[in-house]
């Protein structure tokens, strides 16, 4: 995921008129901006020192406190646009360690990155405003914070429409529900997240989509968009038994194998189980999805049903109802099967999404959802540096199994 491109935040026109009074030339305006940056930085540093000492400048509480202000040191700081000289406050005990501009730091990037980082961690506009006020003693308006966050929208749109590789050995499609305001009402919408595994075995977030309801028509829109962005082949699509998705896949990628995600199936099964028996039920489910053949898996399902039918009849019924989408797994070699039903991709993604969304009761609009998820998942995607475990063996089996769609020479070229 590429870094967002920031645009200039919007400000109150009256405030701009006051600041620009008697300043007409580009040089005069640049001097004004340098002065504002200098004042902003020095005010924030003064706030940090106040936080350390426990009392504001010239306050009587400082008498006999054991430490006090001790003038300033000068430092030239490079910003994105220019160099400015700032006064760094000092204390007599030399305990002050500035955070905004650390010792030996000679470059200051401003608050945009700080605001975006806090936003990406799920903090609301009010939370960010309070954090900056508390940490730096700098009042930042909600409008400024919103404008900085909104400046990401262009980068989000470019990312959501970027070209994609032609062949994806595995694609995971997952959904979670959240609240979004739409025409004055708060609606429950499904956020669909697509994660692909490329020929090198690396995971990549392919796209985000929002819908009020699920169904073949909406899945068709997702698949049509993936095609228009360059996707030609999806060998295996792993999903959470989404209703209507297999039919949509058959229309756009007729040769794709649709596999129900075992992780979701197990989780749904355990939702019927009391806490004290979950470990035992989970252990008895393993022989089903870890069986070497479909016959052995069905025998394990029969044994599970005999043991647990009386207490949890819905579990075996759910597995049998989804069996047509579980069955393809047993036709795959063990190397591919481990890659398909590994919990790492889905679990790590869901965990990261929950962390980002936990402080959000409702989003003001769809774009706010895309911005937050886009920013929040950037740190996750940067950690996806290692291929899926035992990927070379899995890819070799895929090349043999889907030889007409993933030729062996393509596999060899990928690994040279």
N, C-alpha and C positions, 0 to 999 in steps of 0.2 A: 504494500500500500504506500503510495507516494505521499509526501508531506503536503498538507493543505496550503493553498496559495491565499495569503491574506490580502484583503482589500482595506482601503482606508475607512476607519469607523466614522459614523455620522455623528455630528455634534449640533448642539443648539445654535441656530443662526445668530441669535442675539448675543450669545457668548462670543462667537467668532467676530461679530461686529465690534464688540468692546475690545477684544484682543488686537484687532487689526487697525484700530483707530490710529491715523497718522502714519501708518506703515503701508506703503504702496509698492515699493520695488521688491524684486525677488530677494535681494540681499537683506533688506530690512525684515522680511518675513522669515528668512532663514535665521537671522539673529534672534527673533522672537522665539522660534522653535527651540533654538539652543538654550535660551534662557529658561524656557518652560521645562526642558529636560533637566537642566541643572537644578532648578528649584524643586522639581519632583523628587530627584534622587536625594538631594540633601535633606529634604523634609522627611523622607522615608528613613534615612539613616539616623536622623535625630530621634525619630520614633523608636528605632531599635535600641538606641542608647538609653532612652527613657525607660524602656522595658527592662533593661539590665539594671539600672540604678534604682528603679522603683519610685521615681519622682520626676516631674517635669522640670524644665529649665527654669531657674530662678525661684523655685519653690522652697519654702522654709524647711520642708522635711529633709532637705539635703544637708542641713547643718549637723555636723557630728555624725554623719552616716557612715563614715569610714571610707567613702569613695565619692568622687565628684567629677564634674566635667573639667577637661584640661585643654581647652582650645581645639585646634584643628590641624590636620595635616592635609597637604594638597596632593591630588592625583589627577593625571590626565587619563580620561576614559574614552575609548572609542565606541561610538554607537553605530547603528546601521548607516546613518547619514553624515556624521561628522565626528570631530573630537571636541570634548568639552573638559574644562578643568573644574573639579568639584572639591569641596571641603569635606574631609572625612572627620567626624568628631572623635575626640579621644577622652579617655578617663585617666585619673591619676594612677590607678593601680594596674593599668594596661591589661584589663580583663576583657575589654570590648572586642568582640569578633564579629564584624559586620557580615550579615547574611546576603543582603541585596547585592553588594559589591564586596566580595571577600578579599582578604589580604592577598596581594600579588595579582589579583584579577585586574585586567586592563581593558576588558570589553564588557559592555552592558547591552543586552538585547531587548530590554524593555519588559513590559508586563504582558504583552500579547501571549507569549508562550506559556507564562504562568497561568493565565486565565484559561487557556485551552487545555492545559494539563489538568487543572482542577475540574474543568467541565467534563473532560474525558473520564475522570474517576467518579462521575455521577453526581457531583455537587451541583446544587441548584444555583441560580443567579443570586439569590439572597445569601446562600452559604458562602459563595465566592466573595461577595461584597463584605460579609462579616470577617472572613479570613484575612483579606487584604487590610481591612481596617485594624484588626487586632494585631497582625504581624508587623505591618509597616506603618500603622497610624496614617494611612492614606485613604481618604474618602473616594470611592469609585462608584459612580452611579450605575444602577441596574441597566440603564440604556446603553452605557458604554460597554458593559460586559456582554449584553445581548448583541451589540453590533459586532464585537470581536468574534463571537461565536458564529454569527450569521455570515461572517466573511469566509467561513469554511465551505459554505454551500457550493460555490463554484468548483472547488476541488473535489467535493463529494460527487457532484454530477459527472465530472470528468472521469473519476474513478469508476463509477457505476456503469459507464458506457465504454470503457476502455476495451480494446481488442483482446481476445483470449486465444490460447493455443487451440489447435485443431483436435487433438486427441487427449482424452482424460480417462485413464484406466479406471479410476474410482471417483464417484461424486456422492457426497453426503448432502441430503436436503433435510433440514430440521426446521421446526416452527415453535415459537412461543407467543403467548398472548400478553398484550399490554393495553393500557388505557390511553386513548388519544382524543383530543377535542376536535370535533368536526361539525361546522355550522351550528355552533352553540351547544352541542350535545357531547357528552363523554361516551365514546363508543369503545367496545372491546375489539381490537384488531389483531390479526395474526401477522407476526414478523417472520418472514421466511429467510433463512440463511443458507447459502450454498457454499460448501467447502469442497474443493477438488484436490485430488492427488495427481500430480503431474508425472511425466515419464521418469523423472529423477527421484520420485518417491516423496517429494516435498509437498506439504499442505499449502493451499492458497485459498483465501477467501475470494469467491468469484462475484458475489452479488448479494444485495438486500432488496426485499420486496415487502410491501404492506398490503393487506387485504382485509375486508370486513368479514369474509367467509371463505372457506376452502371449497375446492371443487375442480372438476376437470377443465373448465373454461379458464380459470385463473392459472392453473398449472400450465396450460397451453401457452399463456402469455409469457410465463417464465422461460419455458423451453424454447419458444420462438425467439425470445430476446437472446438466449444463449447461442442459438444458431446464427442470428444476425451479427453477433459479435465474434463469430469465427469458429465456434465449436462444431466439429463434424462427427466425432465419435465419442460416445460414453459407453465404456464396456460394462461397468457394473454401477447401478445407482442404488444407494443404500438409504432407506427412509424409514419413517415411523408409521408405516401402514396408513399413510395419508389417503383418505377416500378420494377416488377419482384420479390419483396420480398415475397408476399403472396404465390406465386407458390413454391418458395424455401422452405418456412416454411412447406408447405404441404408435401414436400418430406422428411424432416428430423424430424419434429415434427407435424405429421398430426392432432393431437388433440388440438393443440394450437389455441386459438382465436386471430386473428389478428385485432387490433383496430387502426384506424387512429387517430393520436394525434390531439385532438381538438384545442390545443394551436397553432399548426402549421397551421391548417385549418383557424382559425380566423385570424392569422397573414397574411396569404396569401390573405385572403379576403380584409383586410384593406389596402393591398398594392395597390389596385385599387382605393382607396378612397382619395379624397382631404383632406388635413389636417383639415380644418375647419369642415368637416362632419364626421370625424372618430369616435368621441365620440357617435354621434347619431347612426351611422351604427353598432358600437360595441354593443350598448344597444339593438338594434333590433335583433342582432344575438343571444343574450343570451337565449331568449325563445326557440330557436331551440335546443341547446345542453343541456339546463337545463330542458327540458320537461320530464315528468314522463314516457311517453310511446312513441313508435315510431309514432303512429297515431297523437298524439298531436304535435310531432316534425315536421312532414310533414305539418300539418296545419299551424304551425308557419313559416315554410319555404315558404308556399304559400303566407302568409300575407307579409313576407319580400319581396318576388319577386314582388308582386303587388305594393309595396311602392317604391322600389328602382330599378326596372328593367330598367326604362328609362335611369337612370344615370349610373348604374353599372350592366349591364346585366351579366358580367362574374362571379359575386359572386354566385348567385343562381345556375348558370350552373355548377360551380365548386363543390358546395355542392351536387347537384344531381349526378354529375359524380362520386363522391366518396362515395355515400350513402351506397353501399354494405359494406364498411369498417367502416362507422359511425354507421350503424344499430346495430351491436353487443352490443354496449354500453347500448342500451335501454332494452336489455334482462338481464342486470346485476342489482342486488340490489343496492340501493342508496349508501350503505356503500362502495361497491367495485367501483362504478362509480366515486365517489369522489377521490378515490385513483388513478384511472386510468387516469383521465383527469386533475388532479391537475397540476397547472403550476409550482409548486416549483421545481420539479426535473429538468425539461427541462430548465426553465428560469435561474435558478441559475447556471446550468452547462454551458449554452451558454454564460452567462455573464462572468464567470470565464475564459472560453476559449478565448473570445474576448480580455480580459485584457492581457492574456499571449501572444496572437498573434499580438497585435496591432502594435508592432514595427518591425515586420518581413515582409519585402517585398517579399523575396523568401528564401527557405531553400536550403542549399547546397546538401542535399541528404535525403533519407527517414529516416535514423537513427536519423538525427538531429530533425526531427519532433517528433519521438517517445520519444526522450530524453526530449525535451522541454515540451511536454504535460504531460509526466510522472512526471517530477519535478514540473511543474506548478499546477497540480491537486492534489498533495499530501496535501497541506494545505486545499483544498476544502474537500477532503475525510476525513480529521481529524475532520472537523466540522460536519460530518454526524453522529452525536452521538445519535440523537433522532429518534425514528421511525416515519413513516408517521402518520399524524394526524388521530385519531380514528382507528388505525390499528387493535387492538384486535377485534373490531366489523367487520371490513372488512375481516380479516382472518377467523373468524367464518363463515361468509357468503360464503367465498371461499371453506371452508371445507364442507359445506352443498351442494354447487353447483357442486363441483368436488370431490365428496365423494370417487370415485374409484381411484382417482389420489392423493388426499390429505386427507387421512382418518382422522376421528375425533380424534382417539387416538394419531395421530401424532400432531394434533393441541393441545391437552391437554398436551402432553409431552413437547411441546415447551413452554408452559406458566406455567409450574410448577416450 
